[in-house]
Amino acid sequence: MSEQLVNLGSIMGKDVLNLTDGTLLGKVQSVVIGEDNKVSGIKVRKKAIGSGVMVIPFAAVKAFGSMVTVLSAEETTDGRDFLGKTVITMDGTTLGRVWELAFDAATGEVKEVMLKGSLLSERLDDKGVLPGEKIVCFGKDVVIAAEGINMEDFQVPQEEFYGDGQAVDDLLNEMDATEAGEDLDADDIIEESYEEVFDDMTESISKTIERTIRRVKDEVTSDKFKEQTEKFIDNFGEQTKGLLSELREKIKQIDTDSIKEEIRSKVGQKDEHEELAFMIVGQLKGKTVEKPLLNEDGTAIVWPGQVIGLKEAKQAIQAGKLQELLELATVSLYQEEVKEDEIEVEIIVAEGDSESSEDEEAFIQETVAQMEEAEKNE
């Protein structure tokens, strides 16, 4: 292979450095192809969470090394995505899906395109490399190749050049998962973006601060400041004790067997994890957790302040953390509500047998212990 060739997998995930001011713009996600079948830009995922993706013109790229250096942070809209698109010949033969490509580092000209599946399924590795000149155009929906292409036109991928392609596989899987997620019913489950969650949290905190400031000003300017403060504290303590007592009684009435049976009846022949996750999110809609819920390897499933959505519920189920998720969400619900002046608690109790199993009794005792501990800390 020529040293001038660069394959997509070798640059994915690398940092992009703007040489004009020494700013790290983000990491390479992919490249885009222009109408002349040349790489027209480098797709960069920006550093900040939720900031999105930018496309740096290929002409601004200085070098492909341990990081990709560019001479400008100016963005372009020229170019199309190509990964995962179906490749069809002019005479209607489906060759496979685009999985990788290699381009000239100096000109951006596409020299090779690696395909996977369809015609190539006959091969052991399910992959094959097609010379760039065989591609007619990278279209909006599909990639068009020349007529008469068959198995003899494909070359065996050189592993020392393309590697294992794990980075490309991960991106394709992410794209497939995103497309599948678009089929979910938005009326049932609405997963907020990071930006929306942040905005909601900011608004809620601001309103709470404003209310507190107004109340403090009223209390301080009053002649009966001390007396009113003592009454306020006493009332708050009585309300908290009453709430704890009521909460203990209602938790004892929870019939987990009925809930489990209802979930089983609705799962049917569908994905058990997905259906169970829908049920859990329906119960915990808009709720968060008291402290981080972590996977066995230390990866966070849900952070405090992050709304529990379908994705988080499924991850908790798959990791065997569903019970812990329910416990953290229940405690968090209590802690959020006791902070308001007028405390309201609503617990949905499933109808059915009120007798608890040993596991359910252990869960109830643990929950009550947590609430008592929270009461001591107040």
ROBA-564979 format. One record per residue (C-alpha): x, y, z. Coordinates in steps of 0.25 Angstrom, whole numbers, padded with zeros to 4 digits, always signed. Example, Ala and Ser with C-alpha at 12.3 -4.5 7.8 and 13.67 -1.06 7.14 Angstrom:
! residues 2
+0049-0018+0031 +0055-0004+0029 
This chain:
! residues 378
+0000+0000+0000 +0005+0014-0003 +0008+0022+0009 +0000+0033+0003 -0013+0025+0006 -0021+0027+0018 -0032+0018+0022 -0044+0023+0030 -0042+0013+0042 -0028+0018+0045 -0033+0033+0048 -0046+0030+0054 -0045+0035+0069 -0033+0043+0067 -0032+0057+0073 -0034+0069+0063 -0024+0081+0066 -0026+0095+0060 -0012+0100+0058 -0017+0114+0057 -0020+0115+0072 -0016+0102+0078 -0030+0098+0081 -0035+0083+0081 -0047+0083+0073 -0052+0069+0076 -0050+0055+0071 -0051+0050+0056 -0064+0043+0054 -0064+0040+0039 -0061+0047+0026 -0071+0052+0015 -0070+0050+0000 -0073+0061-0010 -0079+0060-0024 -0065+0058-0030 -0064+0045-0022 -0053+0051-0013 -0053+0053+0002 -0058+0067+0003 -0058+0069+0018 -0054+0062+0032 -0066+0060+0041 -0062+0064+0055 -0070+0061+0068 -0069+0073+0077 -0063+0073+0091 -0075+0077+0099 -0086+0067+0102 -0098+0070+0093 -0090+0080+0084 -0092+0072+0072 -0083+0070+0060 -0076+0079+0050 -0069+0077+0037 -0056+0083+0034 -0052+0085+0019 -0042+0075+0014 -0034+0086+0008 -0032+0091+0022 -0025+0078+0027 -0010+0080+0029 -0007+0065+0033 -0012+0052+0037 -0002+0047+0049 -0004+0044+0063 -0015+0054+0062 -0021+0061+0051 -0016+0076+0049 -0024+0086+0042 -0021+0101+0038 -0035+0106+0041 -0048+0103+0049 -0057+0108+0038 -0068+0098+0035 -0074+0093+0022 -0087+0087+0017 -0081+0081+0005 -0081+0065+0005 -0089+0053+0008 -0089+0042+0017 -0086+0028+0011 -0084+0018+0023 -0094+0007+0023 -0101+0011+0010 -0104+0000+0000 -0096-0001-0013 -0103-0004-0026 -0098-0006-0040 -0103+0001-0052 -0109-0011-0056 -0116-0014-0043 -0108-0023-0035 -0107-0021-0020 -0092-0023-0016 -0093-0020-0001 -0092-0008+0009 -0080+0002+0010 -0072-0002+0022 -0058+0005+0020 -0051+0013+0009 -0036+0018+0007 -0033+0031+0001 -0021+0039-0004 -0016+0048+0007 -0012+0059-0002 -0024+0060-0012 -0035+0053-0004 -0038+0044-0016 -0044+0031-0012 -0035+0019-0016 -0042+0007-0010 -0056+0004-0004 -0058-0008+0005 -0072-0014+0004 -0078-0024+0014 -0090-0034+0012 -0099-0037+0000 -0091-0042-0012 -0079-0044-0002 -0086-0053+0007 -0080-0064+0000 -0067-0061+0006 -0062-0066+0019 -0059-0052+0024 -0071-0045+0017 -0063-0034+0012 -0056-0029-0001 -0049-0017-0006 -0054-0010-0019 -0045-0001-0027 -0049+0014-0026 -0050+0015-0041 -0062+0005-0040 -0070+0015-0033 -0079+0024-0041 -0084+0033-0030 -0087+0034-0015 -0102+0037-0016 -0111+0043-0005 -0118+0029-0003 -0109+0019-0009 -0095+0017-0015 -0095+0014-0030 -0084+0005-0036 -0081+0002-0051 -0088-0009-0058 -0084-0024-0059 -0076-0024-0046 -0075-0039-0040 -0067-0046-0029 -0054-0045-0038 -0054-0030-0037 -0052-0030-0022 -0039-0031-0015 -0036-0038-0001 -0034-0027+0010 -0020-0025+0015 -0021-0027+0030 -0008-0019+0032 -0014-0007+0026 -0029-0007+0030 -0027-0014+0043 -0039-0020+0050 -0048-0009+0047 -0054-0009+0061 -0056+0007+0061 -0064+0006+0048 -0072-0006+0053 -0076+0002+0066 -0080+0014+0057 -0089+0006+0048 -0095-0001+0060 -0098+0012+0066 -0104+0017+0053 -0113+0005+0052 -0117+0006+0067 -0121+0021+0064 -0130+0017+0052 -0137+0006+0060 -0139+0015+0072 -0147+0025+0062 -0158+0014+0062 -0162+0016+0076 -0175+0022+0080 -0172+0036+0084 -0186+0037+0092 -0181+0026+0101 -0167+0029+0104 -0160+0043+0102 -0145+0043+0104 -0140+0057+0107 -0126+0061+0101 -0115+0066+0110 -0118+0080+0106 -0133+0079+0110 -0129+0072+0123 -0119+0083+0127 -0130+0094+0123 -0140+0088+0132 -0131+0086+0144 -0126+0101+0142 -0140+0106+0142 -0144+0098+0154 -0132+0102+0162 -0134+0117+0158 -0149+0117+0162 -0145+0110+0176 -0134+0121+0179 -0144+0132+0175 -0155+0126+0185 -0145+0124+0196 -0139+0139+0194 -0153+0145+0195 -0157+0137+0207 -0144+0140+0215 -0146+0155+0211 -0161+0154+0217 -0156+0147+0229 -0144+0156+0232 -0152+0169+0231 -0163+0164+0240 -0163+0168+0255 -0167+0154+0259 -0155+0148+0251 -0150+0139+0262 -0164+0134+0266 -0168+0131+0251 -0155+0124+0249 -0157+0115+0260 -0171+0112+0256 -0167+0109+0242 -0156+0099+0247 -0166+0092+0256 -0177+0091+0245 -0166+0085+0235 -0162+0075+0246 -0176+0070+0248 -0179+0070+0233 -0167+0061+0231 -0170+0051+0242 -0184+0050+0237 -0179+0048+0223 -0170+0037+0227 -0181+0030+0235 -0190+0030+0223 -0179+0026+0214 -0176+0014+0222 -0190+0009+0222 -0192+0011+0207 -0179+0003+0204 -0184-0009+0212 -0196-0009+0203 -0189-0010+0190 -0192-0023+0184 -0180-0027+0175 -0185-0040+0171 -0197-0033+0164 -0187-0023+0157 -0178-0035+0152 -0190-0042+0147 -0195-0030+0139 -0182-0028+0133 -0181-0043+0129 -0195-0042+0123 -0191-0030+0114 -0177-0036+0110 -0183-0047+0101 -0174-0051+0089 -0167-0037+0089 -0153-0034+0095 -0154-0036+0110 -0144-0026+0114 -0150-0015+0105 -0164-0018+0110 -0160-0018+0124 -0152-0005+0122 -0165+0002+0116 -0173-0002+0129 -0162+0003+0138 -0161+0016+0131 -0176+0018+0131 -0175+0016+0147 -0163+0025+0148 -0166+0035+0137 -0159+0048+0140 -0151+0043+0152 -0136+0042+0155 -0127+0035+0165 -0122+0039+0179 -0108+0035+0175 -0100+0029+0163 -0105+0015+0158 -0092+0008+0153 -0090-0004+0145 -0081-0016+0150 -0069-0009+0142 -0072+0004+0149 -0079+0010+0136 -0090+0020+0140 -0104+0015+0136 -0111+0027+0142 -0106+0040+0149 -0113+0048+0159 -0121+0059+0152 -0122+0050+0139 -0136+0046+0136 -0138+0031+0136 -0142+0028+0121 -0143+0015+0113 -0129+0014+0110 -0125+0015+0125 -0136+0005+0129 -0131-0006+0119 -0117-0004+0123 -0121-0006+0138 -0129-0019+0134 -0117-0025+0126 -0107-0022+0137 -0116-0028+0148 -0118-0014+0154 -0133-0013+0153 -0136-0014+0168 -0125-0004+0171 -0131+0006+0161 -0144+0004+0167 -0139+0007+0181 -0131+0019+0177 -0142+0025+0170 -0152+0023+0181 -0143+0029+0191 -0140+0041+0182 -0155+0043+0180 -0157+0045+0195 -0145+0054+0196 -0149+0063+0185 -0163+0065+0191 -0160+0068+0205 -0153+0080+0201 -0166+0087+0197 -0174+0095+0207 -0187+0087+0203 -0183+0072+0203 -0191+0063+0194 -0188+0048+0193 -0195+0039+0183 -0191+0024+0182 -0198+0015+0172 -0201+0002+0179 -0204-0010+0170 -0217-0017+0174 -0215-0032+0179 -0210-0040+0190 -0204-0032+0201 -0195-0043+0207 -0180-0040+0204 -0170-0051+0201 -0157-0051+0209 -0150-0043+0197 -0161-0033+0197 -0160-0031+0213 -0145-0030+0212 -0147-0019+0201 -0157-0012+0210 -0148-0012+0222 -0137-0007+0215 -0145+0005+0209 -0150+0008+0223 -0136+0008+0228 -0132+0018+0217 -0143+0027+0220 -0140+0027+0235 -0125+0030+0232 -0130+0042+0224 -0139+0047+0235 -0127+0047+0245 -0118+0054+0235 -0129+0066+0233 
